[in-house]
Amino acid sequence: MIRLFKVKEKQRELAENANGGAPTKKQSPGELRLHKDISELNLPKSCAITFPNGKDNLMNFEVSIRPDEGYYFGGTFLFSFQVSPVYPHEAPKVKCKTKVYHPNIDLEGNVCLNILREDWKPVLNINTIIYGLYHLFTVMPSIFIAIILWICCHLISESLNFVCRNRIMRIPSIMKLLQC
């Protein structure tokens, strides 16, 4: 057993010397799993992932969703993901950075998606979350898990008015895109 420890120590020293003396950063299990999840991503064409802090910081990234159908067609919605070092045992924190009139997203960007809360399981992955977010925008918003009940009631009672309000609320993000 002691011999095995010495062999491991020797291997670590050789690795440090190969890197110019800089110690290698040990990745947490969450980082390893996240790296695997990101390498296996299979996103729809209307979704994209970016790493604003560089590819070295996988634990914080952004996903943009551009629905190709439904009430939110034509909009671009940006979500920030913060992944805990204990991922996948804890769901990532997801916030919508785009102001949106949606029954499952409040005005501070908190997202009501069951797999981000009570239905989270370690077998789920980043791909599942992105498809869940995409689903919120392309199909009828879920009225059963709505955060904002008055938006939900508005959707049910006055669907045309809902569409108008939704488009008006997106104008600032559209204007930002036009200022190239």
C-alpha positions in Angstrom: 0.0 0.0 0.0 2.8 2.4 0.9 4.6 1.5 -2.4 1.4 2.3 -4.3 1.3 5.8 -2.6 4.9 6.4 -3.6 4.2 5.4 -7.2 1.3 7.8 -7.4 3.4 10.6 -5.9 6.1 10.0 -8.5 3.5 10.2 -11.3 2.2 13.5 -10.0 5.7 14.9 -9.8 6.4 13.8 -13.4 3.1 15.4 -14.6 4.0 18.7 -12.8 7.5 18.7 -14.4 5.9 18.1 -17.8 3.7 21.2 -17.3 6.7 23.4 -16.5 6.5 23.0 -12.8 2.9 24.3 -12.5 0.7 22.0 -10.5 -2.2 20.5 -12.5 -5.6 21.6 -11.4 -7.7 18.7 -10.2 -11.3 18.8 -11.6 -14.2 18.2 -9.3 -16.6 15.3 -10.2 -19.2 17.9 -11.2 -16.7 19.4 -13.7 -15.9 16.0 -15.2 -19.6 15.2 -15.6 -20.3 18.6 -17.1 -17.5 18.2 -19.6 -19.0 14.9 -20.6 -22.5 16.4 -20.9 -21.3 19.3 -23.0 -19.3 17.1 -25.3 -22.4 15.0 -25.9 -24.8 18.0 -26.5 -27.2 17.5 -29.4 -29.0 20.9 -29.6 -31.7 22.0 -32.0 -30.5 24.3 -34.7 -32.3 27.2 -33.0 -30.2 26.8 -29.8 -26.6 27.8 -29.2 -24.2 27.6 -26.2 -21.5 30.2 -25.4 -18.9 30.4 -22.7 -18.5 34.1 -21.7 -15.7 33.4 -19.3 -13.8 31.3 -21.7 -13.8 27.5 -22.4 -11.8 26.9 -19.3 -14.7 27.9 -17.1 -17.3 25.3 -18.0 -19.3 25.8 -14.7 -20.8 29.1 -16.1 -22.2 29.3 -19.6 -25.1 30.8 -21.6 -27.6 29.2 -23.9 -29.6 31.2 -26.4 -32.9 29.9 -27.7 -34.6 31.2 -30.8 -38.0 29.4 -31.2 -39.0 28.5 -34.7 -42.7 28.2 -33.9 -45.3 29.1 -31.3 -46.1 32.3 -29.5 -42.4 33.2 -29.1 -41.4 32.7 -32.7 -38.8 35.2 -33.8 -37.5 36.1 -30.3 -34.1 35.2 -28.9 -34.0 34.3 -25.3 -30.7 34.1 -23.3 -30.3 31.9 -20.3 -27.4 31.8 -17.9 -26.4 28.5 -16.3 -24.4 28.2 -13.0 -23.4 24.7 -12.3 -22.5 23.5 -8.8 -19.3 21.5 -8.1 -21.7 18.7 -6.8 -23.5 18.5 -10.2 -25.3 16.2 -11.1 -26.5 15.7 -7.5 -27.8 19.2 -7.6 -29.5 20.9 -10.5 -27.8 23.8 -12.2 -29.2 27.3 -11.5 -30.8 28.7 -14.6 -31.9 32.3 -15.1 -33.5 34.0 -18.1 -31.5 37.1 -19.0 -34.1 38.3 -21.5 -37.2 40.0 -20.3 -40.1 37.9 -21.4 -43.8 37.8 -20.9 -44.2 34.1 -20.0 -46.2 32.2 -17.3 -43.2 30.1 -16.4 -40.6 32.9 -16.1 -40.9 35.7 -13.7 -39.7 39.3 -14.2 -36.4 38.6 -12.4 -35.6 35.7 -14.8 -36.4 32.8 -12.4 -37.5 29.8 -14.5 -40.2 27.4 -13.4 -39.3 24.1 -14.9 -40.0 21.0 -12.9 -36.7 19.3 -13.8 -34.8 22.2 -12.3 -36.5 21.8 -9.0 -38.5 18.8 -7.5 -38.1 16.5 -10.5 -34.3 16.8 -10.8 -32.5 13.5 -10.8 -28.7 12.9 -11.3 -29.4 10.9 -14.5 -30.7 14.1 -16.2 -28.2 16.3 -18.0 -27.6 19.7 -19.6 -29.2 18.5 -22.9 -32.4 17.6 -21.0 -32.6 21.1 -19.4 -32.0 22.9 -22.8 -34.7 20.8 -24.4 -37.0 21.6 -21.5 -36.4 25.3 -21.9 -36.9 25.0 -25.7 -40.2 23.2 -25.1 -41.4 26.1 -22.9 -41.1 28.4 -25.9 -42.2 26.3 -28.8 -45.3 24.6 -27.4 -48.2 26.0 -25.3 -46.7 27.3 -22.0 -47.4 25.0 -19.1 -50.3 26.4 -17.1 -50.0 23.8 -14.4 -46.6 24.9 -13.2 -46.9 28.6 -13.9 -45.1 31.0 -11.6 -47.1 34.0 -12.6 -50.8 33.1 -12.5 -52.1 36.4 -13.9 -50.0 35.8 -17.1 -51.4 32.3 -17.2 -55.0 33.6 -16.9 -54.2 36.2 -19.6 -53.0 33.4 -21.9 -56.1 31.3 -21.4 -58.7 34.2 -21.7 -57.2 36.4 -24.3 -54.7 34.6 -26.4 -54.4 37.3 -29.1 -53.8 40.0 -26.5 -51.2 37.7 -24.9 -49.3 37.5 -28.2 -49.3 41.3 -28.6 -48.1 41.8 -25.0 -45.4 39.2 -25.6 -44.1 40.9 -28.7 -44.2 44.4 -27.1 -42.1 43.2 -24.2 -39.4 41.8 -26.5 -38.9 45.1 -28.3 -35.9 46.2 -26.1 -34.1 43.0 -26.9 -34.9 43.4 -30.6 -33.6 47.0 -30.6 -30.4 45.8 -28.9 -29.8 43.4 -31.7 -30.3 46.1 -34.3 -27.7 48.4 -32.8 -24.7 46.6 -34.4 
